Amino acid sequence: MTTYTFGLRCNMTQKPMIVLTGPTAVGKTALSIELAKKINGAIISADSMQVYKYMDIGSAKIMPQEMQGIDHYLIDELLPSDEFNIVRFQQMAEDALQKIYAKPMPYAPRCDGQLDSKYSWQW
């Protein structure tokens, strides 16, 4: 049995965001796709190797045919010779968030005004 942890950021001044974390090779990718399908969401990868093109083998990178129509960001965006650090990640993630939030949402997220709730469940 695997335990996943995710945080839900949802308050009156911030747009909703779910962050899914867990150890390597526990099924986060499959779970994130199923969750994104249910909420019409998108996925921003925080993997330091999947951001690079041509590094498919050692990174367990999701392949386009596995994405099931879900938009993925920060995958195959940089050349291996490009520098990638936390500052660049923040900039790229912010750009991705702006693209995601610019799309119309099929429903209005319900927020109760709570700050940064955290949940976990077993799968």
Long-range contacts (C-beta under 8 A, 24 or more apart in sequence): 1-122, 1-123, 2-26, 2-27, 2-122, 2-123, 3-120, 3-121, 3-122, 3-123, 4-28, 4-31, 4-120, 4-121, 4-122, 4-123, 5-118, 5-119, 5-120, 6-118, 6-119, 6-120, 7-116, 7-117, 7-118, 7-119, 8-116, 8-117, 8-118, 8-119, 9-116, 10-109, 10-111, 10-112, 10-114, 10-117, 11-111, 11-113, 11-114, 11-115, 11-116, 12-111, 12-113, 15-97, 15-101, 16-109, 16-111, 17-97, 24-60, 25-60, 27-123, 29-62, 29-66, 31-123, 33-66, 33-67, 33-68, 33-70, 36-70, 37-68, 37-70, 40-105, 40-106, 40-107, 41-70, 41-100, 42-70, 42-71, 42-72, 42-73, 42-96, 42-100, 43-70, 43-71, 43-72, 43-73, 44-72, 44-73, 44-74, 44-93, 44-96, 44-97, 44-100, 45-72, 45-73, 45-74, 45-75, 46-74, 46-89, 46-93, 47-74, 48-84, 48-89, 50-74, 50-75, 50-76, 51-75, 51-76, 51-77, 51-78, 51-84, 51-89, 51-92, 52-76, 52-77, 52-78, 52-79, 52-80, 52-82, 52-84, 53-77, 53-78, 53-79, 53-80, 54-79, 54-80, 55-80, 71-100, 73-99, 73-100
